[in-house]
Amino acid sequence: MFPSAQKLNLEKSDKLASNHRLQDSKELIQHWWSHAWVLNKEHEERRFFAEANILLPDLGRHNQNTEDIFEALKLQHVRLREMQQLKVW
């Protein structure tokens, strides 16, 4: 759902970002979503919200709010960490 620099991606490997790191990156993540998807062509915006609403927990089918998507992303983050016992980066 968001890009990362190659160096950072290699550092983190198969680890999940810490809750603190995720929360600290909230503005940057939402800014990227807006510029990459939401403010883009209408088709891309529809695709972004449709995919997020399907893949992330507790989102309604017609959700169009990046704040709600970020909250669902945090919930999915916790679930992944607990269910797959992933290390935190």
C-alpha positions as a Python dict, from the first residue, in 0.01 Angstrom:
ca = {
    (1, 'M'): (0, 0, 0),
    (2, 'F'): (301, 228, 8),
    (3, 'P'): (652, 240, -133),
    (4, 'S'): (978, 219, 51),
    (5, 'A'): (1335, 291, -40),
    (6, 'Q'): (1527, -17, -153),
    (7, 'K'): (1778, 21, 132),
    (8, 'L'): (1501, 33, 395),
    (9, 'N'): (1322, -258, 235),
    (10, 'L'): (1639, -468, 258),
    (11, 'E'): (1694, -364, 622),
    (12, 'K'): (1349, -462, 731),
    (13, 'S'): (1348, -790, 536),
    (14, 'D'): (1042, -987, 653),
    (15, 'K'): (979, -776, 963),
    (16, 'L'): (684, -548, 1027),
    (17, 'A'): (724, -183, 1114),
    (18, 'S'): (675, -110, 1482),
    (19, 'N'): (348, 52, 1591),
    (20, 'H'): (546, 365, 1672),
    (21, 'R'): (712, 372, 1328),
    (22, 'L'): (378, 318, 1155),
    (23, 'Q'): (206, 593, 1355),
    (24, 'D'): (496, 833, 1301),
    (25, 'S'): (467, 773, 926),
    (26, 'K'): (92, 832, 911),
    (27, 'E'): (107, 1173, 743),
    (28, 'L'): (362, 1057, 486),
    (29, 'I'): (159, 745, 408),
    (30, 'Q'): (-167, 936, 366),
    (31, 'H'): (9, 1201, 158),
    (32, 'W'): (147, 932, -73),
    (33, 'W'): (-195, 767, -102),
    (34, 'S'): (-349, 1100, -198),
    (35, 'H'): (-92, 1180, -464),
    (36, 'A'): (-49, 830, -601),
    (37, 'W'): (-411, 721, -601),
    (38, 'V'): (-676, 958, -474),
    (39, 'L'): (-581, 1273, -667),
    (40, 'N'): (-499, 1064, -971),
    (41, 'K'): (-738, 951, -1239),
    (42, 'E'): (-1086, 861, -1119),
    (43, 'H'): (-1029, 497, -1221),
    (44, 'E'): (-718, 474, -1001),
    (45, 'E'): (-900, 630, -706),
    (46, 'R'): (-1186, 380, -736),
    (47, 'R'): (-935, 95, -762),
    (48, 'F'): (-742, 212, -454),
    (49, 'F'): (-1051, 231, -234),
    (50, 'A'): (-1200, -93, -371),
    (51, 'E'): (-881, -289, -302),
    (52, 'A'): (-831, -135, 43),
    (53, 'N'): (-1193, -199, 138),
    (54, 'I'): (-1165, -565, 36),
    (55, 'L'): (-825, -637, 188),
    (56, 'L'): (-838, -449, 518),
    (57, 'P'): (-1064, -534, 813),
    (58, 'D'): (-1371, -341, 928),
    (59, 'L'): (-1410, -121, 620),
    (60, 'G'): (-1743, -77, 449),
    (61, 'R'): (-1773, -157, 82),
    (62, 'H'): (-1821, 208, -8),
    (63, 'N'): (-1558, 361, 219),
    (64, 'Q'): (-1375, 657, 60),
    (65, 'N'): (-1183, 785, 361),
    (66, 'T'): (-805, 748, 393),
    (67, 'E'): (-829, 801, 770),
    (68, 'D'): (-1048, 490, 795),
    (69, 'I'): (-804, 300, 572),
    (70, 'F'): (-512, 394, 794),
    (71, 'E'): (-699, 278, 1106),
    (72, 'A'): (-780, -52, 932),
    (73, 'L'): (-416, -81, 828),
    (74, 'K'): (-311, -48, 1194),
    (75, 'L'): (-556, -321, 1293),
    (76, 'Q'): (-429, -550, 1017),
    (77, 'H'): (-74, -473, 1128),
    (78, 'V'): (-150, -600, 1480),
    (79, 'R'): (-326, -908, 1346),
    (80, 'L'): (-35, -999, 1119),
    (81, 'R'): (217, -954, 1396),
    (82, 'E'): (21, -1170, 1639),
    (83, 'M'): (-92, -1442, 1397),
    (84, 'Q'): (235, -1484, 1210),
    (85, 'Q'): (467, -1400, 1499),
    (86, 'L'): (661, -1157, 1280),
    (87, 'K'): (950, -963, 1424),
    (88, 'V'): (920, -587, 1458),
    (89, 'W'): (1149, -349, 1275),
}
